[in-house]
Amino acid sequence: MGSRAKRSGPSKGGKKRVETRPALPPPIPPFLCLCRGYVYAPQPLTVDVSIRVPLQQLRNREAVNDLVLRSVLHRPHAIPSSLDQDAAEKTYFYVVHVESILIHADSARQSEHTGEVQLCATAETVLARVEYGLLVGVAESRKFMDTMIVRLQGGTPVGGMQQHHHGDDNRTSSHSSDRGGALLVTARCLDAEPVVAGQAVLLVSEPGTLRCLAIRPPRPALGPFKLQVENGEAEIRPDWPAAGRADGEAPQ
């Protein structure tokens, strides 16, 4: 009998190598919520953090406090044991207000490699439930850099459960009341939208931040406009007829 012909092809021991690439996370969709927002069920919370301060900013109190704010303010936090777990499924818990910041000078440690100074700080804050949306308040004062303390009207959403906390009633009642009292929050402000104390403001509650925008009277429309793109930069310019530019007024 003749010998059988050997099959051509890869051996059994050989494995086909497939180049794998790390899966990229899906892009974060833009967030826009035009519903009414809520900030309620507040309770005091003490937070200890460790920050690294560049040596040249060590004497800048505002810069040091801002580093603490970036580590604490508007950050999600574990649900307190005093709150109902079932009622917390549709809401989020954030540090909404920072009362004070204490820097522990005796904790300063300088890094040998970067020259930065490590400091420990204690922040007295207020933790509250947050539902995303729009709120209206009054600007109170400016305590920290790029922030504004805003007074909101308290109250829970329709059908929401009202919680009464007894751990530190004096401190909690000085800030808010779930029965319709006032609530203080620390909101971020943009330089392009200056806000002064006593001004009515619009508070935008969205994931990771509370933004404060000034409420101003509506401005009259400037007339037709066009979008012009040059060198990758977009600019909106008026598109009035040549005959209607006299005295800088829009054509009727």
ABEGO torsion letter per residue (X at the ends): XBBBBBBBEBBAABBBBBBBBBBBBBBBBBBBBABBBBBBGBBBBBBBBBBBBBAAAAABAAAAAAAAAAAABGBBBBBBAABBAAAAAABBBBBABBABBBBBAAABBBBAAAGBBBBBBBBBBBBBBBBBEBBBBBBABBABBGBBBBBBBBEBBBGBBBBBBAABAAAAAAABBAAGBBBBBBBBBBAABBBBBGBBBBBBBBBGBBBBBBBBBBBBBAEBBBBBBBGGBBBBBBBBBAAAABGGBBBX
